[in-house]
C-alpha cells in the first residue's frame, strides 16, 4: 500500500476538521479556539502538548522508538481580515475574517500527520509539531523563537509547507535557495509650503516632489541593481491635499520593497533614502524617510531541499515534483525559522481554486482533496530524515 493510500482513511475526519477551522477563523495572536482545538486533538492522540508558545502557539512532541535526532514540522494557524464571498456551508461565521490563505488546510494536514506518526512511531528520534500563530504580517515565528522554541524543543532542522493555487492538486514544488522574498515597508513625508493653487509661486509644492520620487524610485531596480538580481519597489499609497484649489503643505507616500538577498535589501534601502533626500533638496521641501524591515527572504538550504524533493517523490511520483519553479515575491515568516536552522519550505498544489482565484482572494477555499497528500508528505519526510526504526 502506498503512503498516500495508508492515510486516505483519514480523509473524512480531516475534511471535517478543516471545514470547522474555515468556519471559525481567527486573526493573528487571537487563535485561541484554533489553538485549543489543536491542543486537544494532540492530547487525545497521547502526544505531549505545550500550549502558549509565542502567544497562542502550540507544540506537540512525538517521540519515536529511540534516537536523539529531532526535526520540526510547522503549520500556520491564523486567518486574514477579509470578508468571505463564498456561500458554501463551511463559509466563515466571523464577519470580516476568513481563511483566505489556506492556513486551515496547513493546520489540518499537520494534525493528520500527528495522528499517523503517533499511531506507528516507526522512526528514530523526535518530531516537533509546530503550530504557529500570526504568520500574516504579525511575526508569529519570531515570537515563538523569542519564547525559546529552539531551546525548549531542540531540533536540527525545520520544515514548512504552503498550498499553492494554480499548481495541479497534489503536486509539489521545492528548490534550494530563495523561495519567498523579504517584505519591507517605507513611509515618506515631503513637507513644503501650502498655497492657493492659482498662485503656486507663493508656495513650495510637495506633490511635485512626491511625483518625482515615484518616478525616480523605479530607476533603483532598472538602473542601480545588477540585472541578475531581483527586486521590487512599489509605491502603493500617495496622500496629499483635500481641495481642488489648494496646494497642500505635505505629501505622504508609502510602499513596499521585495528582494531575495540581504545585499539587495541593503542597497534598495540606502538607494530609496538617497533618492528621497535628493529630491527634497532639489525641490526645496523637507523630507522624513522611514524604512521598516519586515520578513526576511525565505531561503531553503540545499541538502534539506533535496531531501524534501525525495520525500515528495515517494508520495506524488517523480513527474509531479518540480524543482525548477521560480520563487515568489510574496513573503513568509517561516524565513525567521530558516535563519536559525537548516530546512526547507515546499509548495503543495491546490488546483485551480474556485473560479481560478489565488491566495488572499475573498472566494478562495482550500482544496480538501489535497489533505491526504499533505499528510503523506509529512510522514514521508519524517521517514526520510529519521528513518524507520527496526
Secondary structure, 3 states (H helix, E strand, C coil): CCHHHHHHHHHHHHHHHHHHHHHCCCCCCCCHHHHHHHHHHHHHCCCEEEEEECCCEEEEEEECCEEEEEEEEEEECCCECCCCCCCCCCCCCCCCCECCCCHHHHHHHHHHHHHHHHHHCCCEEEEEEEEECCCCCCCHHHHHHHCCHHHHCCCCEEEEEEEECCCCCCCEECCCEEEECCEEEEEEEEECECEEHHHHHHCECHHHHHHHHHHHHHHHHHHHCCCCCCEEEEEEEEEECCCCCEECCEEEEEEEEEECCHHHHHHHHHHHHHHHHHHHHHHCCEEEEEEEEEECCEEECHHHHHHHHHHHHHHHCHHHEECCCCCECCCCCHHHHHHHCEEEEEEEECCCCHHHCCCCCCCCCCCHHHHHHHHHHHHHHHHHHHCCCC
